Amino acid sequence: MSEVREGFVPNPVLAGLMGICPLIAASRSLAEGAIYGLGTAICAIALGAIAPPLRATVADRLQAPATLAISAAVSTLFAFCVRAYSPAIAAGLWIYLPLLSVSGLSLYALRRTSLPGRYGPDASLRFATLSLESILFFLTAAFVGGLREFIGLGSLTLPTPGPSPLRIDAIAFPPMRLLVSPAGGFMLLGLLVAVYRALARSGRRLWR
């Protein structure tokens, strides 16, 4: 997923298959996908901002537990915010809210910010790239969750506050209920990855 090699910042899910297992398990609706993607992006950006000063002030043997503690604190705070914002969405995401601290993108944020030789010497550029990748993760999670819900259940659940999120019923007879299951989610994601990579290859040919 090197932006130097690819010539652009790739989508962490569709190009790097980053954090796909919890994403598929958690993103069963538009609301759940958007909230899960937002939490993952916040944790990754927080780690990207904290990791460089942490390496400069904390001993090497304490950096790993300190970073994990900070990541757990950020994910726990986000989980409390989600429960206050919408108890129903928090209940739907269940264990995946606290697991944001060890999500694939959060761990990737540590690798990116700790390897300046691989990702370039400019720390601000690395953080900007990580932030963009986090936003792409959020958008992908919301899109996958919304598409699975729309085709699988014929509805769209908006991430609105309150005890119950707003649900819009669009299709009386859902065309493919399989998509709301984990197996259907992986099938849909595999199709999206194939389309994304085909478009990326076509785009690179046009720019040559």
MODELLER restraints for C-alpha pairs under 7 A, 6 or more apart:
rsr = mdl.restraints
at = mdl.atoms
rsr.add(forms.Gaussian(group=physical.xy_distance, feature=features.Distance(at['CA:1:A'], at['CA:10:A']), mean=6.41, stdev=0.5))
rsr.add(forms.Gaussian(group=physical.xy_distance, feature=features.Distance(at['CA:1:A'], at['CA:16:A']), mean=5.99, stdev=0.5))
rsr.add(forms.Gaussian(group=physical.xy_distance, feature=features.Distance(at['CA:3:A'], at['CA:9:A']), mean=4.99, stdev=0.5))
rsr.add(forms.Gaussian(group=physical.xy_distance, feature=features.Distance(at['CA:3:A'], at['CA:10:A']), mean=6.82, stdev=0.5))
rsr.add(forms.Gaussian(group=physical.xy_distance, feature=features.Distance(at['CA:9:A'], at['CA:129:A']), mean=6.99, stdev=0.5))
rsr.add(forms.Gaussian(group=physical.xy_distance, feature=features.Distance(at['CA:11:A'], at['CA:133:A']), mean=6.30, stdev=0.5))
rsr.add(forms.Gaussian(group=physical.xy_distance, feature=features.Distance(at['CA:11:A'], at['CA:136:A']), mean=5.85, stdev=0.5))
rsr.add(forms.Gaussian(group=physical.xy_distance, feature=features.Distance(at['CA:11:A'], at['CA:137:A']), mean=6.92, stdev=0.5))
rsr.add(forms.Gaussian(group=physical.xy_distance, feature=features.Distance(at['CA:12:A'], at['CA:18:A']), mean=5.44, stdev=0.5))
rsr.add(forms.Gaussian(group=physical.xy_distance, feature=features.Distance(at['CA:12:A'], at['CA:133:A']), mean=6.10, stdev=0.5))
rsr.add(forms.Gaussian(group=physical.xy_distance, feature=features.Distance(at['CA:12:A'], at['CA:137:A']), mean=6.19, stdev=0.5))
rsr.add(forms.Gaussian(group=physical.xy_distance, feature=features.Distance(at['CA:13:A'], at['CA:19:A']), mean=7.00, stdev=0.5))
rsr.add(forms.Gaussian(group=physical.xy_distance, feature=features.Distance(at['CA:13:A'], at['CA:20:A']), mean=6.61, stdev=0.5))
rsr.add(forms.Gaussian(group=physical.xy_distance, feature=features.Distance(at['CA:13:A'], at['CA:137:A']), mean=6.38, stdev=0.5))
rsr.add(forms.Gaussian(group=physical.xy_distance, feature=features.Distance(at['CA:14:A'], at['CA:192:A']), mean=6.99, stdev=0.5))
rsr.add(forms.Gaussian(group=physical.xy_distance, feature=features.Distance(at['CA:14:A'], at['CA:193:A']), mean=4.75, stdev=0.5))
rsr.add(forms.Gaussian(group=physical.xy_distance, feature=features.Distance(at['CA:14:A'], at['CA:196:A']), mean=6.49, stdev=0.5))
rsr.add(forms.Gaussian(group=physical.xy_distance, feature=features.Distance(at['CA:15:A'], at['CA:193:A']), mean=6.91, stdev=0.5))
rsr.add(forms.Gaussian(group=physical.xy_distance, feature=features.Distance(at['CA:15:A'], at['CA:197:A']), mean=6.98, stdev=0.5))
rsr.add(forms.Gaussian(group=physical.xy_distance, feature=features.Distance(at['CA:18:A'], at['CA:104:A']), mean=5.50, stdev=0.5))
rsr.add(forms.Gaussian(group=physical.xy_distance, feature=features.Distance(at['CA:18:A'], at['CA:105:A']), mean=6.05, stdev=0.5))
rsr.add(forms.Gaussian(group=physical.xy_distance, feature=features.Distance(at['CA:19:A'], at['CA:103:A']), mean=6.05, stdev=0.5))
rsr.add(forms.Gaussian(group=physical.xy_distance, feature=features.Distance(at['CA:19:A'], at['CA:104:A']), mean=4.18, stdev=0.5))
rsr.add(forms.Gaussian(group=physical.xy_distance, feature=features.Distance(at['CA:19:A'], at['CA:105:A']), mean=6.08, stdev=0.5))
rsr.add(forms.Gaussian(group=physical.xy_distance, feature=features.Distance(at['CA:22:A'], at['CA:96:A']), mean=6.96, stdev=0.5))
rsr.add(forms.Gaussian(group=physical.xy_distance, feature=features.Distance(at['CA:23:A'], at['CA:141:A']), mean=6.66, stdev=0.5))
rsr.add(forms.Gaussian(group=physical.xy_distance, feature=features.Distance(at['CA:24:A'], at['CA:182:A']), mean=6.24, stdev=0.5))
rsr.add(forms.Gaussian(group=physical.xy_distance, feature=features.Distance(at['CA:24:A'], at['CA:185:A']), mean=5.70, stdev=0.5))
rsr.add(forms.Gaussian(group=physical.xy_distance, feature=features.Distance(at['CA:24:A'], at['CA:186:A']), mean=6.80, stdev=0.5))
rsr.add(forms.Gaussian(group=physical.xy_distance, feature=features.Distance(at['CA:25:A'], at['CA:182:A']), mean=6.12, stdev=0.5))
rsr.add(forms.Gaussian(group=physical.xy_distance, feature=features.Distance(at['CA:26:A'], at['CA:32:A']), mean=6.52, stdev=0.5))
rsr.add(forms.Gaussian(group=physical.xy_distance, feature=features.Distance(at['CA:26:A'], at['CA:33:A']), mean=6.71, stdev=0.5))
rsr.add(forms.Gaussian(group=physical.xy_distance, feature=features.Distance(at['CA:26:A'], at['CA:36:A']), mean=6.99, stdev=0.5))
rsr.add(forms.Gaussian(group=physical.xy_distance, feature=features.Distance(at['CA:26:A'], at['CA:93:A']), mean=5.65, stdev=0.5))
rsr.add(forms.Gaussian(group=physical.xy_distance, feature=features.Distance(at['CA:26:A'], at['CA:96:A']), mean=6.61, stdev=0.5))
rsr.add(forms.Gaussian(group=physical.xy_distance, feature=features.Distance(at['CA:27:A'], at['CA:33:A']), mean=4.07, stdev=0.5))
rsr.add(forms.Gaussian(group=physical.xy_distance, feature=features.Distance(at['CA:27:A'], at['CA:141:A']), mean=6.53, stdev=0.5))
rsr.add(forms.Gaussian(group=physical.xy_distance, feature=features.Distance(at['CA:27:A'], at['CA:144:A']), mean=6.91, stdev=0.5))
rsr.add(forms.Gaussian(group=physical.xy_distance, feature=features.Distance(at['CA:27:A'], at['CA:145:A']), mean=4.52, stdev=0.5))
rsr.add(forms.Gaussian(group=physical.xy_distance, feature=features.Distance(at['CA:28:A'], at['CA:145:A']), mean=5.06, stdev=0.5))
rsr.add(forms.Gaussian(group=physical.xy_distance, feature=features.Distance(at['CA:28:A'], at['CA:148:A']), mean=6.35, stdev=0.5))
rsr.add(forms.Gaussian(group=physical.xy_distance, feature=features.Distance(at['CA:28:A'], at['CA:149:A']), mean=6.21, stdev=0.5))
rsr.add(forms.Gaussian(group=physical.xy_distance, feature=features.Distance(at['CA:28:A'], at['CA:180:A']), mean=5.73, stdev=0.5))
rsr.add(forms.Gaussian(group=physical.xy_distance, feature=features.Distance(at['CA:29:A'], at['CA:145:A']), mean=4.40, stdev=0.5))
rsr.add(forms.Gaussian(group=physical.xy_distance, feature=features.Distance(at['CA:29:A'], at['CA:146:A']), mean=5.22, stdev=0.5))
rsr.add(forms.Gaussian(group=physical.xy_distance, feature=features.Distance(at['CA:29:A'], at['CA:148:A']), mean=6.58, stdev=0.5))
rsr.add(forms.Gaussian(group=physical.xy_distance, feature=features.Distance(at['CA:29:A'], at['CA:149:A']), mean=4.87, stdev=0.5))
rsr.add(forms.Gaussian(group=physical.xy_distance, feature=features.Distance(at['CA:29:A'], at['CA:156:A']), mean=6.95, stdev=0.5))
rsr.add(forms.Gaussian(group=physical.xy_distance, feature=features.Distance(at['CA:29:A'], at['CA:157:A']), mean=6.30, stdev=0.5))
rsr.add(forms.Gaussian(group=physical.xy_distance, feature=features.Distance(at['CA:30:A'], at['CA:142:A']), mean=5.51, stdev=0.5))
rsr.add(forms.Gaussian(group=physical.xy_distance, feature=features.Distance(at['CA:30:A'], at['CA:145:A']), mean=4.60, stdev=0.5))
rsr.add(forms.Gaussian(group=physical.xy_distance, feature=features.Distance(at['CA:30:A'], at['CA:146:A']), mean=3.78, stdev=0.5))
rsr.add(forms.Gaussian(group=physical.xy_distance, feature=features.Distance(at['CA:30:A'], at['CA:149:A']), mean=6.77, stdev=0.5))
rsr.add(forms.Gaussian(group=physical.xy_distance, feature=features.Distance(at['CA:30:A'], at['CA:156:A']), mean=6.18, stdev=0.5))
rsr.add(forms.Gaussian(group=physical.xy_distance, feature=features.Distance(at['CA:30:A'], at['CA:157:A']), mean=5.61, stdev=0.5))
rsr.add(forms.Gaussian(group=physical.xy_distance, feature=features.Distance(at['CA:30:A'], at['CA:158:A']), mean=6.27, stdev=0.5))
rsr.add(forms.Gaussian(group=physical.xy_distance, feature=features.Distance(at['CA:31:A'], at['CA:157:A']), mean=5.49, stdev=0.5))
rsr.add(forms.Gaussian(group=physical.xy_distance, feature=features.Distance(at['CA:31:A'], at['CA:158:A']), mean=5.07, stdev=0.5))
rsr.add(forms.Gaussian(group=physical.xy_distance, feature=features.Distance(at['CA:31:A'], at['CA:159:A']), mean=4.32, stdev=0.5))
rsr.add(forms.Gaussian(group=physical.xy_distance, feature=features.Distance(at['CA:32:A'], at['CA:89:A']), mean=6.19, stdev=0.5))
rsr.add(forms.Gaussian(group=physical.xy_distance, feature=features.Distance(at['CA:32:A'], at['CA:93:A']), mean=6.46, stdev=0.5))
rsr.add(forms.Gaussian(group=physical.xy_distance, feature=features.Distance(at['CA:32:A'], at['CA:145:A']), mean=6.86, stdev=0.5))
rsr.add(forms.Gaussian(group=physical.xy_distance, feature=features.Distance(at['CA:33:A'], at['CA:141:A']), mean=4.84, stdev=0.5))
rsr.add(forms.Gaussian(group=physical.xy_distance, feature=features.Distance(at['CA:33:A'], at['CA:142:A']), mean=4.35, stdev=0.5))
rsr.add(forms.Gaussian(group=physical.xy_distance, feature=features.Distance(at['CA:33:A'], at['CA:145:A']), mean=4.69, stdev=0.5))
rsr.add(forms.Gaussian(group=physical.xy_distance, feature=features.Distance(at['CA:34:A'], at['CA:138:A']), mean=6.47, stdev=0.5))
rsr.add(forms.Gaussian(group=physical.xy_distance, feature=features.Distance(at['CA:34:A'], at['CA:141:A']), mean=6.10, stdev=0.5))
rsr.add(forms.Gaussian(group=physical.xy_distance, feature=features.Distance(at['CA:34:A'], at['CA:142:A']), mean=4.19, stdev=0.5))
rsr.add(forms.Gaussian(group=physical.xy_distance, feature=features.Distance(at['CA:37:A'], at['CA:137:A']), mean=6.16, stdev=0.5))
rsr.add(forms.Gaussian(group=physical.xy_distance, feature=features.Distance(at['CA:37:A'], at['CA:138:A']), mean=3.94, stdev=0.5))
rsr.add(forms.Gaussian(group=physical.xy_distance, feature=features.Distance(at['CA:37:A'], at['CA:141:A']), mean=5.21, stdev=0.5))
rsr.add(forms.Gaussian(group=physical.xy_distance, feature=features.Distance(at['CA:37:A'], at['CA:142:A']), mean=6.65, stdev=0.5))
rsr.add(forms.Gaussian(group=physical.xy_distance, feature=features.Distance(at['CA:38:A'], at['CA:138:A']), mean=5.32, stdev=0.5))
rsr.add(forms.Gaussian(group=physical.xy_distance, feature=features.Distance(at['CA:39:A'], at['CA:78:A']), mean=6.61, stdev=0.5))
rsr.add(forms.Gaussian(group=physical.xy_distance, feature=features.Distance(at['CA:39:A'], at['CA:100:A']), mean=6.87, stdev=0.5))
rsr.add(forms.Gaussian(group=physical.xy_distance, feature=features.Distance(at['CA:40:A'], at['CA:100:A']), mean=5.80, stdev=0.5))
rsr.add(forms.Gaussian(group=physical.xy_distance, feature=features.Distance(at['CA:40:A'], at['CA:105:A']), mean=6.93, stdev=0.5))
rsr.add(forms.Gaussian(group=physical.xy_distance, feature=features.Distance(at['CA:40:A'], at['CA:106:A']), mean=6.98, stdev=0.5))
rsr.add(forms.Gaussian(group=physical.xy_distance, feature=features.Distance(at['CA:41:A'], at['CA:134:A']), mean=4.54, stdev=0.5))
rsr.add(forms.Gaussian(group=physical.xy_distance, feature=features.Distance(at['CA:41:A'], at['CA:135:A']), mean=6.31, stdev=0.5))
rsr.add(forms.Gaussian(group=physical.xy_distance, feature=features.Distance(at['CA:41:A'], at['CA:137:A']), mean=6.85, stdev=0.5))
rsr.add(forms.Gaussian(group=physical.xy_distance, feature=features.Distance(at['CA:41:A'], at['CA:138:A']), mean=6.24, stdev=0.5))
rsr.add(forms.Gaussian(group=physical.xy_distance, feature=features.Distance(at['CA:43:A'], at['CA:71:A']), mean=6.47, stdev=0.5))
rsr.add(forms.Gaussian(group=physical.xy_distance, feature=features.Distance(at['CA:43:A'], at['CA:74:A']), mean=6.28, stdev=0.5))
rsr.add(forms.Gaussian(group=physical.xy_distance, feature=features.Distance(at['CA:43:A'], at['CA:75:A']), mean=6.47, stdev=0.5))
rsr.add(forms.Gaussian(group=physical.xy_distance, feature=features.Distance(at['CA:43:A'], at['CA:101:A']), mean=6.71, stdev=0.5))
rsr.add(forms.Gaussian(group=physical.xy_distance, feature=features.Distance(at['CA:43:A'], at['CA:106:A']), mean=6.12, stdev=0.5))
rsr.add(forms.Gaussian(group=physical.xy_distance, feature=features.Distance(at['CA:44:A'], at['CA:105:A']), mean=6.13, stdev=0.5))
rsr.add(forms.Gaussian(group=physical.xy_distance, feature=features.Distance(at['CA:44:A'], at['CA:106:A']), mean=4.37, stdev=0.5))
rsr.add(forms.Gaussian(group=physical.xy_distance, feature=features.Distance(at['CA:44:A'], at['CA:109:A']), mean=5.58, stdev=0.5))
rsr.add(forms.Gaussian(group=physical.xy_distance, feature=features.Distance(at['CA:44:A'], at['CA:134:A']), mean=6.72, stdev=0.5))
rsr.add(forms.Gaussian(group=physical.xy_distance, feature=features.Distance(at['CA:45:A'], at['CA:130:A']), mean=6.95, stdev=0.5))
rsr.add(forms.Gaussian(group=physical.xy_distance, feature=features.Distance(at['CA:45:A'], at['CA:131:A']), mean=5.83, stdev=0.5))
rsr.add(forms.Gaussian(group=physical.xy_distance, feature=features.Distance(at['CA:47:A'], at['CA:71:A']), mean=6.75, stdev=0.5))
rsr.add(forms.Gaussian(group=physical.xy_distance, feature=features.Distance(at['CA:47:A'], at['CA:106:A']), mean=6.95, stdev=0.5))
rsr.add(forms.Gaussian(group=physical.xy_distance, feature=features.Distance(at['CA:47:A'], at['CA:109:A']), mean=6.43, stdev=0.5))
rsr.add(forms.Gaussian(group=physical.xy_distance, feature=features.Distance(at['CA:47:A'], at['CA:110:A']), mean=6.66, stdev=0.5))
rsr.add(forms.Gaussian(group=physical.xy_distance, feature=features.Distance(at['CA:48:A'], at['CA:109:A']), mean=5.63, stdev=0.5))
rsr.add(forms.Gaussian(group=physical.xy_distance, feature=features.Distance(at['CA:48:A'], at['CA:110:A']), mean=6.60, stdev=0.5))
rsr.add(forms.Gaussian(group=physical.xy_distance, feature=features.Distance(at['CA:48:A'], at['CA:113:A']), mean=6.09, stdev=0.5))
rsr.add(forms.Gaussian(group=physical.xy_distance, feature=features.Distance(at['CA:48:A'], at['CA:127:A']), mean=6.12, stdev=0.5))
rsr.add(forms.Gaussian(group=physical.xy_distance, feature=features.Distance(at['CA:51:A'], at['CA:110:A']), mean=6.83, stdev=0.5))
rsr.add(forms.Gaussian(group=physical.xy_distance, feature=features.Distance(at['CA:51:A'], at['CA:113:A']), mean=6.71, stdev=0.5))
rsr.add(forms.Gaussian(group=physical.xy_distance, feature=features.Distance(at['CA:52:A'], at['CA:113:A']), mean=6.84, stdev=0.5))
rsr.add(forms.Gaussian(group=physical.xy_distance, feature=features.Distance(at['CA:55:A'], at['CA:63:A']), mean=6.69, stdev=0.5))
rsr.add(forms.Gaussian(group=physical.xy_distance, feature=features.Distance(at['CA:71:A'], at['CA:101:A']), mean=4.86, stdev=0.5))
rsr.add(forms.Gaussian(group=physical.xy_distance, feature=features.Distance(at['CA:72:A'], at['CA:101:A']), mean=4.91, stdev=0.5))
rsr.add(forms.Gaussian(group=physical.xy_distance, feature=features.Distance(at['CA:75:A'], at['CA:97:A']), mean=6.79, stdev=0.5))
rsr.add(forms.Gaussian(group=physical.xy_distance, feature=features.Distance(at['CA:75:A'], at['CA:98:A']), mean=5.60, stdev=0.5))
rsr.add(forms.Gaussian(group=physical.xy_distance, feature=features.Distance(at['CA:75:A'], at['CA:100:A']), mean=5.67, stdev=0.5))
rsr.add(forms.Gaussian(group=physical.xy_distance, feature=features.Distance(at['CA:75:A'], at['CA:101:A']), mean=5.44, stdev=0.5))
rsr.add(forms.Gaussian(group=physical.xy_distance, feature=features.Distance(at['CA:76:A'], at['CA:98:A']), mean=5.76, stdev=0.5))
rsr.add(forms.Gaussian(group=physical.xy_distance, feature=features.Distance(at['CA:79:A'], at['CA:97:A']), mean=5.59, stdev=0.5))
rsr.add(forms.Gaussian(group=physical.xy_distance, feature=features.Distance(at['CA:79:A'], at['CA:98:A']), mean=6.61, stdev=0.5))
rsr.add(forms.Gaussian(group=physical.xy_distance, feature=features.Distance(at['CA:82:A'], at['CA:90:A']), mean=5.84, stdev=0.5))
rsr.add(forms.Gaussian(group=physical.xy_distance, feature=features.Distance(at['CA:83:A'], at['CA:90:A']), mean=5.25, stdev=0.5))
rsr.add(forms.Gaussian(group=physical.xy_distance, feature=features.Distance(at['CA:85:A'], at['CA:161:A']), mean=5.16, stdev=0.5))
rsr.add(forms.Gaussian(group=physical.xy_distance, feature=features.Distance(at['CA:85:A'], at['CA:162:A']), mean=6.27, stdev=0.5))
rsr.add(forms.Gaussian(group=physical.xy_distance, feature=features.Distance(at['CA:86:A'], at['CA:161:A']), mean=5.10, stdev=0.5))
rsr.add(forms.Gaussian(group=physical.xy_distance, feature=features.Distance(at['CA:86:A'], at['CA:162:A']), mean=5.08, stdev=0.5))
rsr.add(forms.Gaussian(group=physical.xy_distance, feature=features.Distance(at['CA:86:A'], at['CA:163:A']), mean=5.60, stdev=0.5))
rsr.add(forms.Gaussian(group=physical.xy_distance, feature=features.Distance(at['CA:86:A'], at['CA:164:A']), mean=6.85, stdev=0.5))
rsr.add(forms.Gaussian(group=physical.xy_distance, feature=features.Distance(at['CA:87:A'], at['CA:163:A']), mean=5.68, stdev=0.5))
rsr.add(forms.Gaussian(group=physical.xy_distance, feature=features.Distance(at['CA:88:A'], at['CA:163:A']), mean=6.04, stdev=0.5))
rsr.add(forms.Gaussian(group=physical.xy_distance, feature=features.Distance(at['CA:88:A'], at['CA:164:A']), mean=5.69, stdev=0.5))
rsr.add(forms.Gaussian(group=physical.xy_distance, feature=features.Distance(at['CA:109:A'], at['CA:130:A']), mean=6.80, stdev=0.5))
rsr.add(forms.Gaussian(group=physical.xy_distance, feature=features.Distance(at['CA:112:A'], at['CA:119:A']), mean=6.61, stdev=0.5))
rsr.add(forms.Gaussian(group=physical.xy_distance, feature=features.Distance(at['CA:113:A'], at['CA:126:A']), mean=6.72, stdev=0.5))
rsr.add(forms.Gaussian(group=physical.xy_distance, feature=features.Distance(at['CA:119:A'], at['CA:126:A']), mean=6.76, stdev=0.5))
rsr.add(forms.Gaussian(group=physical.xy_distance, feature=features.Distance(at['CA:146:A'], at['CA:156:A']), mean=6.40, stdev=0.5))
rsr.add(forms.Gaussian(group=physical.xy_distance, feature=features.Distance(at['CA:148:A'], at['CA:179:A']), mean=5.38, stdev=0.5))
rsr.add(forms.Gaussian(group=physical.xy_distance, feature=features.Distance(at['CA:148:A'], at['CA:180:A']), mean=5.70, stdev=0.5))
rsr.add(forms.Gaussian(group=physical.xy_distance, feature=features.Distance(at['CA:149:A'], at['CA:155:A']), mean=6.02, stdev=0.5))
rsr.add(forms.Gaussian(group=physical.xy_distance, feature=features.Distance(at['CA:149:A'], at['CA:156:A']), mean=6.21, stdev=0.5))
rsr.add(forms.Gaussian(group=physical.xy_distance, feature=features.Distance(at['CA:149:A'], at['CA:180:A']), mean=6.45, stdev=0.5))
rsr.add(forms.Gaussian(group=physical.xy_distance, feature=features.Distance(at['CA:150:A'], at['CA:156:A']), mean=5.79, stdev=0.5))
rsr.add(forms.Gaussian(group=physical.xy_distance, feature=features.Distance(at['CA:151:A'], at['CA:174:A']), mean=6.08, stdev=0.5))
rsr.add(forms.Gaussian(group=physical.xy_distance, feature=features.Distance(at['CA:151:A'], at['CA:175:A']), mean=5.96, stdev=0.5))
rsr.add(forms.Gaussian(group=physical.xy_distance, feature=features.Distance(at['CA:151:A'], at['CA:176:A']), mean=5.85, stdev=0.5))
rsr.add(forms.Gaussian(group=physical.xy_distance, feature=features.Distance(at['CA:152:A'], at['CA:174:A']), mean=5.62, stdev=0.5))
rsr.add(forms.Gaussian(group=physical.xy_distance, feature=features.Distance(at['CA:152:A'], at['CA:175:A']), mean=6.39, stdev=0.5))
rsr.add(forms.Gaussian(group=physical.xy_distance, feature=features.Distance(at['CA:152:A'], at['CA:176:A']), mean=4.71, stdev=0.5))
rsr.add(forms.Gaussian(group=physical.xy_distance, feature=features.Distance(at['CA:152:A'], at['CA:177:A']), mean=4.01, stdev=0.5))
rsr.add(forms.Gaussian(group=physical.xy_distance, feature=features.Distance(at['CA:152:A'], at['CA:178:A']), mean=6.35, stdev=0.5))
rsr.add(forms.Gaussian(group=physical.xy_distance, feature=features.Distance(at['CA:152:A'], at['CA:179:A']), mean=5.12, stdev=0.5))
rsr.add(forms.Gaussian(group=physical.xy_distance, feature=features.Distance(at['CA:152:A'], at['CA:180:A']), mean=5.59, stdev=0.5))
rsr.add(forms.Gaussian(group=physical.xy_distance, feature=features.Distance(at['CA:153:A'], at['CA:174:A']), mean=5.02, stdev=0.5))
rsr.add(forms.Gaussian(group=physical.xy_distance, feature=features.Distance(at['CA:153:A'], at['CA:177:A']), mean=6.09, stdev=0.5))
rsr.add(forms.Gaussian(group=physical.xy_distance, feature=features.Distance(at['CA:154:A'], at['CA:169:A']), mean=6.16, stdev=0.5))
rsr.add(forms.Gaussian(group=physical.xy_distance, feature=features.Distance(at['CA:154:A'], at['CA:170:A']), mean=5.49, stdev=0.5))
rsr.add(forms.Gaussian(group=physical.xy_distance, feature=features.Distance(at['CA:154:A'], at['CA:171:A']), mean=4.37, stdev=0.5))
rsr.add(forms.Gaussian(group=physical.xy_distance, feature=features.Distance(at['CA:154:A'], at['CA:172:A']), mean=6.58, stdev=0.5))
rsr.add(forms.Gaussian(group=physical.xy_distance, feature=features.Distance(at['CA:154:A'], at['CA:173:A']), mean=6.77, stdev=0.5))
rsr.add(forms.Gaussian(group=physical.xy_distance, feature=features.Distance(at['CA:154:A'], at['CA:174:A']), mean=4.70, stdev=0.5))
rsr.add(forms.Gaussian(group=physical.xy_distance, feature=features.Distance(at['CA:155:A'], at['CA:167:A']), mean=6.79, stdev=0.5))
rsr.add(forms.Gaussian(group=physical.xy_distance, feature=features.Distance(at['CA:155:A'], at['CA:168:A']), mean=5.40, stdev=0.5))
rsr.add(forms.Gaussian(group=physical.xy_distance, feature=features.Distance(at['CA:155:A'], at['CA:169:A']), mean=4.27, stdev=0.5))
rsr.add(forms.Gaussian(group=physical.xy_distance, feature=features.Distance(at['CA:155:A'], at['CA:170:A']), mean=5.20, stdev=0.5))
rsr.add(forms.Gaussian(group=physical.xy_distance, feature=features.Distance(at['CA:155:A'], at['CA:171:A']), mean=6.58, stdev=0.5))
rsr.add(forms.Gaussian(group=physical.xy_distance, feature=features.Distance(at['CA:156:A'], at['CA:167:A']), mean=5.68, stdev=0.5))
rsr.add(forms.Gaussian(group=physical.xy_distance, feature=features.Distance(at['CA:156:A'], at['CA:168:A']), mean=5.13, stdev=0.5))
rsr.add(forms.Gaussian(group=physical.xy_distance, feature=features.Distance(at['CA:156:A'], at['CA:169:A']), mean=6.59, stdev=0.5))
rsr.add(forms.Gaussian(group=physical.xy_distance, feature=features.Distance(at['CA:157:A'], at['CA:165:A']), mean=6.52, stdev=0.5))
rsr.add(forms.Gaussian(group=physical.xy_distance, feature=features.Distance(at['CA:157:A'], at['CA:166:A']), mean=5.76, stdev=0.5))
rsr.add(forms.Gaussian(group=physical.xy_distance, feature=features.Distance(at['CA:157:A'], at['CA:167:A']), mean=4.22, stdev=0.5))
rsr.add(forms.Gaussian(group=physical.xy_distance, feature=features.Distance(at['CA:157:A'], at['CA:168:A']), mean=6.23, stdev=0.5))
rsr.add(forms.Gaussian(group=physical.xy_distance, feature=features.Distance(at['CA:158:A'], at['CA:165:A']), mean=6.10, stdev=0.5))
rsr.add(forms.Gaussian(group=physical.xy_distance, feature=features.Distance(at['CA:158:A'], at['CA:166:A']), mean=5.40, stdev=0.5))
rsr.add(forms.Gaussian(group=physical.xy_distance, feature=features.Distance(at['CA:158:A'], at['CA:167:A']), mean=6.17, stdev=0.5))
rsr.add(forms.Gaussian(group=physical.xy_distance, feature=features.Distance(at['CA:159:A'], at['CA:165:A']), mean=5.97, stdev=0.5))
rsr.add(forms.Gaussian(group=physical.xy_distance, feature=features.Distance(at['CA:160:A'], at['CA:166:A']), mean=6.13, stdev=0.5))
rsr.add(forms.Gaussian(group=physical.xy_distance, feature=features.Distance(at['CA:178:A'], at['CA:184:A']), mean=5.09, stdev=0.5))
rsr.add(forms.Gaussian(group=physical.xy_distance, feature=features.Distance(at['CA:179:A'], at['CA:185:A']), mean=5.32, stdev=0.5))
